[in-house]
Amino acid sequence: MSILDTIKKENDIKDIPISDMPELAQEIREFIINSVSKTGGHLASNLGAVEITMALHLCMNLPEDKIVFDVGHQSYTHKILTGRKDDFYKLRQFGGISGFPKTSESPCDCFNTGHSSTSISAALGMARARDLNGTDERICAVIGDGSMTGGMVFEALDQLSELKSGCLIVLNDNEMSISENVGGLSSSLSRFRVGKSYNELKTSVESALLDIPSVGDKVAKGIKKSKDSIKNLFVPGTIFGDMGITYVGPIDGHDVETMKNIFEAAFRLKKPVIVHVKTVKGKGYGIAERYPQHFHGLGPFDPVTGKARDPKSADTYTDIFASKLVCLGAKKKNIVAITAAMSLGTGVRPFQKAYPDRTFDVGIAEQHALTFAAGLATGGLIPVVAIYSSFLQRGYDQLLHDICLQKLHVVIMIDRSGIVGEDGETHMGIYDTAYLRSIPNLTVIAPKGARDLEDAMDYAINADGPVAIKYPKGNAYTGLDDKNLQYLTGKSEVINFSSQVGEEKTHSLSIIAVGSMVKTAVEIRDRIRQEEGYEPQLISLRFINPLDEDRIRETAEQFDYIAVLEESVRRGSVGEAVGYQLSRCENRAKLLHYCIPTEVVSHGSVNRLKESMGLDTDSIYEDILKHIKK
């Protein structure tokens, strides 16, 4: 039996001799690589955090003690050590365990995380609650150096310095977030990393002085009293010390015994302590160590070669955006690109390589990215901000206040809009329609496919105000690439007219599809034509804001039924807006609305999630016929 097989539940790791920890770490890594190669998931970040998690589990008592994992995509070892190893065959699958901490999954997961830079705030809140409740649980936040670029971290650190009780912050420094780290804080941490020189010097000097008869001990004690001043000479920019927070490190983040001893000492101090540990992202898997960005989040792969089991067969929407942005950049020298530590994921990387001076990676700071774009726009530039839908939520106020109220020409490219899939509820892009439609002066477009996305970008670059373009994760739809009308503000695109209008038919149907759901609408149209003998009208809405109200009213006069298909939550949806327009029509068509019926969507493949919510082709087709034939 392997060492790992002896761990059945939380705290079982404490029964294993400390001398066996390196072997256990290796077994955990092998298990993670094997599991993720089958299901997909976050690999490099989890391989780098194995020993940190083991050390914390050795000196904490779960679930009473609390570990908050920032972002949470490095929590696989934590899940394994708390009795969920046998559930990894369904990692991130529908009905299986999540790839992120989930309080509903285990009492050992004390806080749901998914976005970066939140852990210190949460841990501080838990520490304050503990003090007020008179309990004594240990509380720890594990945060990566990439997450430290988020402004929320500094707001939390400012308050953390006032805490008069224990709270441990483990800074996992692998010099990487999803993309390479950028900015002044990364440089500051680099200076911290050379702290080893100071620590070695201090130790050697003190040892030498202690060997001097009679006076050595007194001199050594004198130096200890002035150690902060000495440290500032050798380690410039000690930001944590300046904030009044005890800093320890850097230490080896792959040495379980050393970290355990230091964590224990930090907990005993009963004050805020930051322990800076150095790790290797992708540790133990050579390919991931060499290419950590590519092994951050991935699908099933061959663990021997590292190659995807299901190679990409077509261009994704991200690919289309990336290629088009480079072309536009060649034509217009005032186009600049902005990414929030996601140059590879959002497709900005090709533009960055072609035009490095016109590309800005602001780190994990979405709020700053948007207001920075606003400032660029006032200088006559055309900023293109590429950002995931779920992360754009963090910059709502900046989008509203700094960009749209001033009508600044900023283009926001919203990747991963709609049902994202295996990453689950914290990463779903199903809320953007609701919050974007409420923002004044903002034009919002949902293109139907590859060519339409390119045309939408041409429109946005030549607009005179803010434009947001939202598109889904995955392969770009090319089925209607030969049917693209010119973009006119607020105007939808009629793909085909119904064979029923003007004829002696019992019922007539118009399908209004939004963005990613146009492909589904085409499949439904073709099936109705083949099986029912007539052709419903099909409209690609294109503009979510402003809405094509004239087309909606015209359609209401011509058709008995209007089916609206969209990959958004119901509240604040396009379907609600269409329903309002129908309520103002004398000849009111019946609305059939197909959208996300729940406010929270769990993890699983996109197709499986759509089936579960009745948003797949078969479910919508059958429901439409049920209403029409009733």
Salt bridges, closest charged atoms under 4 A:
ASP5 OD1 - LYS85 NZ 3.33
ASP12 OD1 - LYS9 NZ 3.08
GLU51 OE1 - ARG29 NH2 2.70
GLU51 OE1 - HIS254 ND1 2.90
ASP86 OD1 - LYS85 NZ 3.58
GLU105 OE2 - LYS79 NZ 2.61
GLU105 OE2 - ARG84 NH1 2.75
ASP109 OD1 - HIS78 NE2 2.96
ASP109 OD2 - LYS79 NZ 3.99
ASP109 OD2 - ARG84 NH1 2.78
ASP131 OD1 - ARG130 NE 3.06
ASP145 OD2 - ARG193 NH2 3.76
ASP173 OD2 - ARG193 NE 2.54
ASP173 OD2 - HIS276 NE2 2.75
GLU175 OE2 - LYS278 NZ 3.35
GLU180 OE1 - ARG349 NH2 3.49
GLU200 OE2 - LYS196 NZ 3.86
GLU206 OE2 - LYS202 NZ 3.79
GLU206 OE1 - LYS224 NZ 3.48
ASP217 OD2 - LYS221 NZ 3.45
GLU264 OE1 - ARG138 NH1 3.08
ASP319 OD2 - LYS312 NZ 2.62
GLU366 OE1 - ARG394 NH1 3.99
ASP402 OD1 - HIS401 ND1 2.82
ASP415 OD2 - ARG416 NH1 3.31
ASP423 OD1 - ARG92 NH2 2.94
ASP432 OD1 - LYS470 NZ 3.12
ASP452 OD2 - LYS448 NZ 3.77
ASP452 OD1 - ARG542 NH2 2.95
ASP455 OD1 - ARG451 NE 3.65
ASP458 OD2 - LYS324 NZ 3.07
GLU493 OE1 - LYS448 NZ 2.74
GLU493 OE2 - ARG542 NH2 3.53
GLU523 OE2 - LYS519 NZ 2.98
ASP526 OD1 - ARG525 NH2 2.86
ASP526 OD1 - ARG529 NH2 2.75
GLU531 OE2 - ARG527 NE 3.25
GLU532 OE1 - LYS629 NZ 3.26
GLU535 OE2 - ARG529 NH1 2.77
GLU549 OE1 - ARG553 NH1 3.84
ASP550 OD2 - LYS491 NZ 3.73
ASP550 OD1 - ARG553 NH2 2.85
GLU554 OE2 - ARG551 NH1 3.46
GLU566 OE2 - HIS593 NE2 2.74
GLU567 OE1 - LYS610 NZ 3.41
GLU599 OE2 - ARG571 NE 3.43
ASP618 OD1 - ARG527 NH1 2.66
ASP623 OD1 - LYS626 NZ 3.30
ASP623 OD2 - HIS627 ND1 3.35
